[in-house]
């Protein structure tokens, strides 16, 4: 029963940290497709980031529980089945896929930047505030906030070219 509680706490922290940044990226006029989510780099980056946030929030989480957290958080963040993300991550990890490993390393670098200056990481499950994460454009903010957004752009938005939303093509004759 304790492991279920740990899993819930860790999953909520991971989703609360990562999902707003993903929504911000989508708000900026990009569309993240299933193809993008299943890219080896993206799987490595997102799964590792989920793991890092979960372990920082719940220090004593075991590996089996972490696997549950990864699958459930992956599903909430991407909208894809958690077992698909988990299976892909296992296969890519076992095979030592270079892009997957690069995604994992970039997630570590991003987490280091997020937690830099925090005394052991804030005990608050909401974790560091990300400017513009709620969908609003990030105007003013601290230098640290700007650096985090630049890293997010470099590590999440740039590696997988995101497709711009396409406006519906409406025939002028159909506009009545």
VEXRO-31993 format. One record per atom (N, C-alpha, C): atom name; x, y, z; chain. Coordinates in pm, 1 decimal. Each point is the difference from the previous one (the first is absolute). Layout:
% VEXRO-31993
  at      east     north        up  ch
  CA         X         Y         Z   A
...
END
This chain:
% VEXRO-31993
  at      east     north        up  ch
   N      81.7    -119.0       0.0   A
  CA     -81.7     119.0       0.0   A
   C      86.5     125.9       0.0   A
   N     110.8      -3.5      73.6   A
  CA      90.9     114.1       5.8   A
   C      58.0      29.7    -138.4   A
   N      32.8    -104.5     -75.9   A
  CA      56.2      20.0    -134.2   A
   C    -101.6      66.8     -93.7   A
   N    -128.2     -33.5      15.1   A
  CA    -103.3      65.8     -81.3   A
   C      -6.6     148.8      31.2   A
   N      11.3      32.8     127.4   A
  CA      -1.9     140.0      40.1   A
   C     123.4      71.8     -55.6   A
   N     116.3     -64.2       6.9   A
  CA     122.9      57.6     -54.2   A
   C     -13.1      20.9    -150.6   A
   N     -57.4     -99.3     -67.4   A
  CA     -16.5       9.2    -145.4   A
   C     -90.1     117.6     -35.5   A
   N    -108.7      15.6      70.8   A
  CA     -93.0     110.3     -27.0   A
   C      68.1     134.7      21.2   A
   N      70.4      12.8     109.6   A
  CA      70.0     123.9      33.9   A
   C     106.9      32.9    -105.6   A
   N      76.4     -99.6     -40.2   A
  CA     105.6      18.9     -99.4   A
   C     -58.4      33.2    -137.1   A
   N    -106.9     -70.7     -39.3   A
  CA     -63.8      26.2    -129.7   A
   C     -55.4     141.7      -5.1   A
   N     -68.2      40.6     105.9   A
  CA     -57.8     134.3       3.4   A
   C     108.7     107.2     -11.8   A
   N     112.2     -20.5      65.9   A
  CA     110.0      95.7      -8.1   A
   C      56.5       6.9    -142.0   A
   N      18.4    -116.0     -62.2   A
  CA      54.5      -3.2    -136.3   A
   C     -94.7      68.3     -98.4   A
   N    -127.6     -31.7       8.6   A
  CA     -98.0      59.8     -91.9   A
   C     -11.3     150.2      25.2   A
   N      -2.8      40.3     126.7   A
  CA     -12.4     142.2      33.4   A
   C     120.7      80.6     -46.5   A
   N     113.7     -64.0     -10.8   A
  CA     121.7      67.8     -43.8   A
   C      10.9       4.1    -152.1   A
   N     -26.9    -111.1     -65.8   A
  CA      28.1     -13.6    -143.3   A
   C    -117.2      44.4     -87.4   A
   N    -121.4     -37.4      34.8   A
  CA    -115.9      29.6     -85.3   A
   C     -17.5     149.2     -29.2   A
   N      18.3      91.0      95.9   A
  CA     -15.1     142.1     -33.3   A
   C     100.9      47.8    -103.4   A
   N     120.7     -54.2       3.3   A
  CA      99.7      40.2     -98.7   A
   C     -36.9     -53.5    -138.3   A
   N     -55.5    -120.0      -3.8   A
  CA     -45.3     -57.1    -127.5   A
   C    -115.1      84.3     -54.4   A
   N     -96.2      34.6      86.9   A
  CA    -112.9      83.3     -44.0   A
   C      48.6     135.1     -50.5   A
   N     100.6      56.3      64.6   A
  CA      55.9     127.7     -44.2   A
   C      57.4     -14.7    -140.5   A
   N      70.1    -110.2     -24.7   A
  CA      56.4     -23.8    -132.5   A
   C    -111.2     -10.4    -104.0   A
   N    -107.3     -70.4      34.8   A
  CA    -112.9     -12.8     -91.8   A
   C     -69.0     134.8     -19.0   A
   N      -8.1      80.3     105.6   A
  CA     -62.2     131.9      -7.3   A
   C      77.5      91.1     -95.0   A
   N     129.7     -20.6      -8.8   A
  CA      84.8      83.9     -84.7   A
   C     -25.7     -25.2    -149.0   A
   N     -96.6     -83.7     -33.0   A
  CA     -37.4     -19.9    -139.3   A
   C      57.1    -126.0     -61.8   A
   N      39.5     -95.1      81.7   A
  CA      54.0    -124.7     -51.9   A
   C     -90.8    -115.0      38.3   A
   N       8.4    -104.4     -78.3   A
  CA     -80.2    -119.2      25.7   A
   C      95.6    -116.3      21.3   A
   N     -19.1     -70.0     110.8   A
  CA      83.9    -114.8      30.1   A
   C     -79.7    -124.8     -36.1   A
   N      46.1     -69.8    -102.0   A
  CA     -71.1    -117.6     -49.3   A
   C      48.3    -126.2      71.9   A
   N     -72.6    -109.9     -18.5   A
  CA      41.8    -129.0      54.1   A
   C     139.1     -36.2     -51.7   A
   N      24.9      32.3    -125.2   A
  CA     130.3     -26.8     -61.1   A
   C     110.7      71.4      78.3   A
   N     -23.6     125.3      39.3   A
  CA      99.0      74.2      77.7   A
   C      23.1     -64.6     136.1   A
   N    -109.6     -35.6      67.6   A
  CA      13.1     -59.1     133.4   A
   C      77.1    -131.3      -4.5   A
   N     -12.8     -75.5    -108.4   A
  CA      63.9    -131.1      -9.6   A
   C     139.8       5.2     -60.5   A
   N      51.8     119.3     -21.9   A
  CA     137.4      18.0     -43.9   A
   C      93.4     -44.3     113.4   A
   N     108.1     -67.9     -32.3   A
  CA      90.7     -54.0     101.1   A
   C      51.4     108.4      94.6   A
   N      37.6     114.5     -54.4   A
  CA      48.0     109.8      83.8   A
   C    -108.0      43.5      97.9   A
   N    -121.2      20.2     -50.5   A
  CA    -109.0      51.3      82.3   A
   C     -36.2    -100.0     110.5   A
   N      -0.7    -127.7     -32.3   A
  CA     -28.1    -101.5     102.4   A
   C     105.5       8.0     110.3   A
   N     125.5       8.7     -37.7   A
  CA     106.5      10.3      98.5   A
   C     -12.7     125.2      85.5   A
   N     -26.4     112.8     -64.1   A
  CA      -9.3     126.4      72.8   A
   C    -117.4      -0.2      97.6   A
   N    -118.2     -35.3     -49.6   A
  CA    -120.2       6.7      84.4   A
   C       3.2    -106.6     109.9   A
   N      36.6    -122.0     -33.8   A
  CA       3.8    -106.0     101.7   A
   C     103.4      29.8     108.4   A
   N     116.0      49.7     -40.0   A
  CA     102.1      32.3      99.8   A
   C     -45.9     117.1      85.8   A
   N     -61.4     100.0     -60.9   A
  CA     -48.3     114.2      77.5   A
   C    -108.2     -43.9      99.3   A
   N     -89.4     -87.4     -43.2   A
  CA    -100.7     -56.4      91.1   A
   C      69.9     -69.2     117.1   A
   N      98.9     -82.0     -30.2   A
  CA      71.3     -74.7     103.6   A
   C      70.5      92.9      98.5   A
   N      65.6     101.8     -52.1   A
  CA      74.4      92.0      86.4   A
   C     -92.6      77.3      92.9   A
   N    -109.9      51.0     -54.8   A
  CA     -95.0      73.8      84.0   A
   C     -60.1     -93.9     104.2   A
   N     -37.4    -119.9     -42.5   A
  CA     -61.0     -97.2      92.0   A
   C      95.8     -35.2     113.6   A
   N     124.6     -26.3     -32.4   A
  CA      98.5     -37.8     103.3   A
   C      32.8     117.0      92.3   A
   N      -4.5     121.8     -50.5   A
  CA      24.9     115.7      85.9   A
   C    -116.9      22.2      94.2   A
   N    -119.1     -30.6     -46.8   A
  CA    -119.2      19.4      83.4   A
   C     -15.9    -111.9     102.1   A
   N      28.1    -124.0     -42.8   A
  CA     -12.0    -116.3      88.7   A
   C     133.6     -73.9      -5.2   A
   N      85.6      29.8      94.8   A
  CA     136.7     -53.3      -0.7   A
   C       5.3    -151.9       8.8   A
   N     -92.3     -60.2      72.1   A
  CA       8.3    -143.6      26.8   A
   C     -84.7     -85.3     -94.4   A
   N     -27.2      49.1    -118.1   A
  CA     -83.5     -74.4     -95.5   A
   C      83.0    -114.7     -60.0   A
   N     -59.1    -119.7      -4.5   A
  CA      74.3    -113.4     -55.7   A
   C     -16.4      -4.7    -152.3   A
   N      79.8     -83.6     -64.0   A
  CA       2.9      -4.2    -146.2   A
   C    -133.3     -42.1     -61.4   A
   N     -67.6     -97.8      61.5   A
  CA    -129.3     -44.2     -53.6   A
   C    -103.3     112.1       7.2   A
   N      -1.1      70.9     111.8   A
  CA     -93.7     111.3      15.7   A
   C      35.3     112.7     -97.0   A
   N     127.9      23.9     -19.5   A
  CA      41.9     102.2     -95.4   A
   C     -48.1     -34.6    -140.6   A
   N       1.9    -127.0     -35.5   A
  CA     -51.9     -42.0    -130.7   A
   C    -147.3      33.9     -15.2   A
   N     -76.5     -18.3     104.8   A
  CA    -142.7      36.0      -2.2   A
   C     -15.1     150.7     -16.0   A
   N      80.5      74.9      74.2   A
  CA      -3.7     146.4      -8.5   A
   C      32.3      45.7    -142.1   A
   N     103.8     -58.0     -58.3   A
  CA      38.6      37.7    -136.1   A
   C    -114.7     -25.1     -98.1   A
   N     -59.8    -116.9       7.4   A
  CA    -107.7     -35.0     -93.0   A
   C    -120.5      92.8      17.5   A
   N     -41.3      22.9     123.5   A
  CA    -118.2      83.1      23.8   A
   C      25.3     147.0     -33.7   A
   N     117.6      51.2      36.5   A
  CA      32.2     139.5     -31.1   A
   C      15.6      18.5    -151.3   A
   N      64.4     -96.3     -65.6   A
  CA      16.1       5.1    -146.0   A
   C    -137.6      11.3     -65.4   A
   N     -92.8     -82.4      44.9   A
  CA    -134.6       0.0     -57.7   A
   C     -69.3     134.4      21.5   A
   N      12.2      56.3     118.8   A
  CA     -63.8     129.3      27.6   A
   C      62.5     113.3     -80.4   A
   N     129.9      -3.2     -15.7   A
  CA      71.5     107.9     -68.6   A
   C     -18.0      -9.1    -150.9   A
   N       9.7    -120.8     -55.2   A
  CA       0.3     -15.5    -145.9   A
   C    -135.1     -39.2     -58.4   A
   N     -84.7     -61.1      80.8   A
  CA    -126.6     -52.4     -51.1   A
   C      14.3    -136.2     -64.3   A
   N     121.4     -54.7       0.4   A
  CA      24.8    -132.9     -56.3   A
   C      -0.5    -103.5     112.1   A
   N     -33.2    -124.8     -30.4   A
  CA      -0.4    -103.7     103.9   A
   C     135.3     -10.6      70.4   A
   N      -4.6     -10.5     131.0   A
  CA     122.4      -7.7      78.7   A
   C      83.9    -121.4     -30.9   A
   N     -65.4    -111.9     -32.4   A
  CA      77.5    -120.6     -29.3   A
   C      81.9      16.7    -127.9   A
   N     -49.3      79.8     -94.2   A
  CA      74.5      23.6    -124.6   A
   C     128.0      77.3      29.6   A
   N     -13.0     108.0      76.8   A
  CA     118.3      78.6      36.4   A
   C      99.7     -82.8      78.5   A
   N     -50.1     -80.0      93.3   A
  CA      87.0     -83.2      82.1   A
   C      73.6    -105.4     -80.5   A
   N     -71.6     -66.5     -89.0   A
  CA      63.2    -102.8     -83.4   A
   C     105.6      60.5     -91.1   A
   N     -32.8     113.5     -60.4   A
  CA      96.4      66.6     -88.4   A
   C     124.2      42.3      78.2   A
   N     -21.2      55.6     119.4   A
  CA     113.4      43.6      82.5   A
   C      89.7    -119.1      35.2   A
   N     -60.4    -112.3      35.4   A
  CA      79.3    -119.8      32.7   A
   C      80.5     -47.8    -119.3   A
   N     -64.1      -8.8    -115.9   A
  CA      69.5     -45.9    -120.3   A
   C     114.0      93.7     -38.7   A
   N     -25.7     128.6       3.1   A
  CA     103.0      97.3     -37.3   A
   C     115.9      -1.6      99.0   A
   N     -31.6     -16.6     126.9   A
  CA     103.2      -4.2     103.7   A
   C      87.4    -124.8     -15.3   A
   N     -62.5    -114.0     -16.3   A
  CA      73.7    -125.8     -14.2   A
   C      90.4       3.4    -123.2   A
   N     -48.6      61.8    -106.2   A
  CA      78.2       6.2    -123.3   A
   C     101.4     114.0      -0.5   A
   N       0.7      81.7     104.1   A
  CA      95.6     110.3       7.2   A
   C     -19.5     102.1    -110.7   A
   N    -124.3      25.5     -36.6   A
  CA     -29.5      93.1    -109.4   A
   C      57.1     138.3      32.0   A
   N      78.0      52.1     -92.8   A
  CA      71.4     125.9      20.9   A
   C     -94.0     117.6      24.9   A
   N    -106.8      14.0     -76.7   A
  CA     -92.7     111.3      18.4   A
   C     -74.9     -11.7     132.8   A
   N     -36.2    -121.7      37.9   A
  CA     -64.4     -22.8     128.4   A
   C      92.8      44.4     113.3   A
   N     125.1     -40.3      -6.8   A
  CA      97.0      36.6     102.6   A
   C      21.7     150.9       5.3   A
   N       1.9      64.1    -115.8   A
  CA      15.3     146.0      -5.4   A
   C    -119.5      67.0      67.1   A
   N    -119.3     -52.5     -22.5   A
  CA    -119.3      53.2      65.8   A
   C       9.5     -13.3     151.4   A
   N      47.8    -114.8      46.6   A
  CA      16.7     -20.7     144.7   A
   C      99.6      99.3      58.3   A
   N     113.0      18.6     -67.4   A
  CA     101.7      93.7      49.0   A
   C     -52.2     143.5       0.7   A
   N     -76.3      36.4     -99.9   A
  CA     -56.1     135.1      -3.7   A
   C    -104.3      19.5     110.2   A
   N     -73.8    -104.5      33.5   A
  CA     -96.5       8.8     110.4   A
   C      73.9      22.9     131.9   A
   N     113.0     -65.7      17.5   A
  CA      80.3      19.7     120.8   A
   C      49.5     144.0       6.0   A
   N      48.8      51.4    -112.8   A
  CA      47.7     138.5      -3.9   A
   C    -113.9      98.5      29.2   A
   N    -118.9     -28.3     -53.4   A
  CA    -114.5      87.4      24.2   A
   C     -39.6      -3.5     147.1   A
   N      -3.9    -117.5      58.2   A
  CA     -35.5     -11.8     141.9   A
   C     103.9      70.1      87.0   A
   N     127.0     -13.4     -35.4   A
  CA     104.5      70.9      74.4   A
   C     -23.7     150.6      -4.1   A
   N     -36.7      51.2    -116.3   A
  CA     -27.4     143.5     -12.3   A
   C    -123.7      39.7      80.4   A
   N    -103.0     -85.0      -1.9   A
  CA    -122.2      29.7      76.0   A
   C      26.2       7.0     149.2   A
   N      87.6     -85.3      47.8   A
  CA      20.5     -10.3     143.9   A
   C     123.0      76.4      47.7   A
   N      71.8      64.3     -90.8   A
  CA     118.3      76.7      38.5   A
   C     -39.8     108.4      99.2   A
   N      71.6       5.2     109.0   A
  CA     -27.5     101.2     100.3   A
   C    -106.0     -39.8      99.8   A
   N     -72.0    -108.1     -25.4   A
  CA    -100.0     -47.1      96.4   A
   C      73.0     -79.6     107.4   A
   N     -32.6      25.4     122.5   A
  CA      61.7     -74.3     110.0   A
   C     -63.2    -138.3       7.2   A
   N      55.6     -95.5     -74.3   A
  CA     -47.9    -137.0       5.1   A
   C    -132.0     -22.6     -70.2   A
   N     -51.9      98.1     -68.7   A
  CA    -126.0      -8.9     -75.6   A
   C    -117.7      36.1      88.8   A
   N     -85.1      81.2     -49.0   A
  CA    -115.0      46.0      76.9   A
   C     -91.1    -115.9      35.1   A
   N     -48.4      -9.1     123.2   A
  CA     -89.8    -108.5      37.1   A
   C    -139.3      16.0     -60.8   A
   N     -28.4     114.1     -59.2   A
  CA    -129.3      25.9     -60.9   A
   C     -15.3     -84.1    -126.1   A
   N    -110.5     -76.4     -14.2   A
  CA     -15.8     -85.8    -117.8   A
   C     -17.5      77.9    -129.8   A
   N     -28.1     127.5       8.2   A
  CA     -17.4      78.4    -123.1   A
   C     131.9      32.2     -65.4   A
   N     110.0     -11.0      74.3   A
  CA     134.7      16.6     -51.9   A
   C      20.8     139.5     -58.8   A
   N     117.4      27.3     -57.7   A
  CA      28.0     135.7     -46.0   A
   C    -101.5      49.3    -103.0   A
   N     -37.7     123.6      15.1   A
  CA     -95.1      64.5     -91.9   A
   C      69.5      21.2    -134.2   A
   N     -67.3     -31.3    -106.9   A
  CA      55.2      20.4    -133.2   A
   C     -77.2     114.2     -65.2   A
   N      65.9     108.9     -37.2   A
  CA     -71.9     112.4     -59.3   A
   C     -66.2     -39.5    -130.9   A
   N    -121.8      43.4     -18.1   A
  CA     -71.0     -29.4    -123.1   A
   C     -55.3    -139.8      -6.4   A
   N      17.0     -79.4     104.1   A
  CA     -44.8    -138.7      -3.2   A
   C    -150.9     -11.1      -4.5   A
   N     -69.2      97.5      54.3   A
  CA    -145.5      -4.9       0.0   A
   C     -60.2      38.7    -132.9   A
   N      82.1      29.0     -99.3   A
  CA     -51.7      33.2    -131.3   A
   C      20.9     144.7     -35.9   A
   N      21.3      85.4     100.8   A
  CA      20.0     140.8     -30.2   A
   C     143.5      21.5     -45.2   A
   N      20.6      94.4     -90.3   A
  CA     135.4      27.4     -44.4   A
   C      84.2      47.8     117.9   A
   N     124.2     -38.9       1.4   A
  CA      85.6      40.0     111.1   A
   C      67.6     131.5     -33.7   A
   N     -46.9     104.0      61.6   A
  CA      58.8     131.7     -20.6   A
   C     112.0      19.8      99.0   A
   N     -33.0      59.3     112.5   A
  CA      99.2      25.5     102.5   A
   C      26.6    -128.4      77.2   A
   N     115.8      -9.9      51.3   A
  CA      36.9    -115.1      80.6   A
   C     144.3      14.0      41.2   A
   N      39.7     -82.5      92.1   A
  CA     138.2       5.6      46.1   A
   C      93.2     -55.1    -107.9   A
   N     124.7      27.3      17.2   A
  CA     100.2     -52.6     -92.7   A
   C      -3.0    -153.2       2.6   A
   N     -18.5     -57.4     118.3   A
  CA      -8.3    -146.2      13.4   A
   C    -118.4     -54.2     -79.5   A
   N    -114.9      67.8       7.7   A
  CA    -118.3     -42.5     -75.7   A
   C      27.8       2.1    -149.4   A
   N      64.0     105.6     -46.6   A
  CA      32.0       9.7    -143.0   A
   C      96.3    -111.1     -42.2   A
   N      97.0     -28.4      86.0   A
  CA      95.4    -107.1     -32.1   A
   C     -69.4    -135.0      -5.4   A
   N     -93.5     -25.0      92.2   A
  CA     -74.2    -126.3      -2.7   A
   C     -81.9     -11.9    -128.2   A
   N     -64.1     108.1     -40.6   A
  CA     -80.2      -5.0    -122.3   A
   C      89.2     -20.7    -123.0   A
   N     118.1      59.2       0.9   A
  CA      93.9     -22.6    -110.1   A
   C      44.4    -146.5      -4.7   A
   N      27.9     -56.4     117.4   A
  CA      37.6    -141.5       4.2   A
   C    -115.4     -89.2     -44.5   A
   N    -122.4      32.3      43.6   A
  CA    -116.9     -78.6     -42.9   A
   C     -11.6       4.2    -152.1   A
   N      19.0     118.2     -55.4   A
  CA      -6.4      13.3    -146.1   A
   C     108.8     -85.8     -65.2   A
   N     120.4       6.6      54.0   A
  CA     111.6     -75.8     -56.7   A
   C     -17.7    -150.9      15.8   A
   N     -45.4     -44.1     117.7   A
  CA      -6.5    -142.6      29.6   A
   C    -131.5     -65.9     -39.6   A
   N    -108.8      75.6      -6.4   A
  CA    -129.8     -61.2     -28.7   A
   C     -54.8      42.1    -135.5   A
   N       0.3     127.5     -29.0   A
  CA     -65.4      48.7    -121.2   A
   C      85.4     -15.2    -125.3   A
   N     127.9      24.2       8.5   A
  CA      85.7      -7.1    -118.5   A
   C      32.9    -141.0     -48.7   A
   N      30.2     -94.8      87.6   A
  CA      45.0    -130.9     -50.0   A
   C     -98.1     -69.7     -93.1   A
   N    -126.0      17.2      26.4   A
  CA    -100.1     -59.8     -86.6   A
   C     -73.9     117.4     -62.6   A
   N      15.7      17.0    -128.2   A
  CA     -63.8     112.1     -66.4   A
   C    -150.1     -11.1      16.0   A
   N     -56.5     100.7      65.4   A
  CA    -143.5       0.3      24.2   A
   C     -71.0      61.9    -120.3   A
   N    -115.3     -55.3     -30.7   A
  CA     -75.9      46.2    -115.5   A
   C     -92.5     113.4      41.4   A
   N      -3.7     109.4     -77.2   A
  CA     -92.3     108.2      34.5   A
   C    -144.2     -45.8     -19.8   A
   N     -87.6      53.6      83.9   A
  CA    -141.6     -29.2     -18.2   A
   C     -42.4      52.8    -136.7   A
   N     -81.3     -74.1     -69.0   A
  CA     -50.3      42.0    -130.4   A
   C    -142.1      51.3      16.2   A
   N     -23.5     119.2     -51.0   A
  CA    -136.4      49.9       3.0   A
   C     -82.2     -81.4     -98.4   A
   N    -125.1     -18.9      34.9   A
  CA     -88.2     -76.1     -88.4   A
   C     -12.5      73.6    -132.3   A
   N      13.3     -73.0    -105.8   A
  CA     -15.4      58.6    -133.0   A
   C    -148.4      -1.6     -35.0   A
   N     -56.8     117.1      -5.9   A
  CA    -143.2      12.2     -28.0   A
   C     -15.5      64.2    -136.4   A
   N     -78.9     -62.4     -82.2   A
  CA     -30.5      54.0    -132.1   A
   C     -85.6     124.8      19.8   A
   N      42.3     115.5     -56.9   A
  CA     -78.0     122.8      17.1   A
   C    -145.4     -14.7     -43.0   A
   N     -27.8     -88.7     -96.9   A
  CA    -137.0     -19.3     -47.3   A
   C     -87.0     -64.3     108.4   A
   N      64.8     -74.1      96.2   A
  CA     -74.8     -67.8     106.5   A
   C     -31.4      90.8     117.2   A
   N      47.4     123.9      -4.1   A
  CA     -19.3      90.1     114.3   A
   C    -135.9      69.0      -3.3   A
   N     -86.8     -37.3     -80.6   A
  CA    -137.2      44.2      -1.9   A
   C     -22.0     140.7     -10.1   A
END
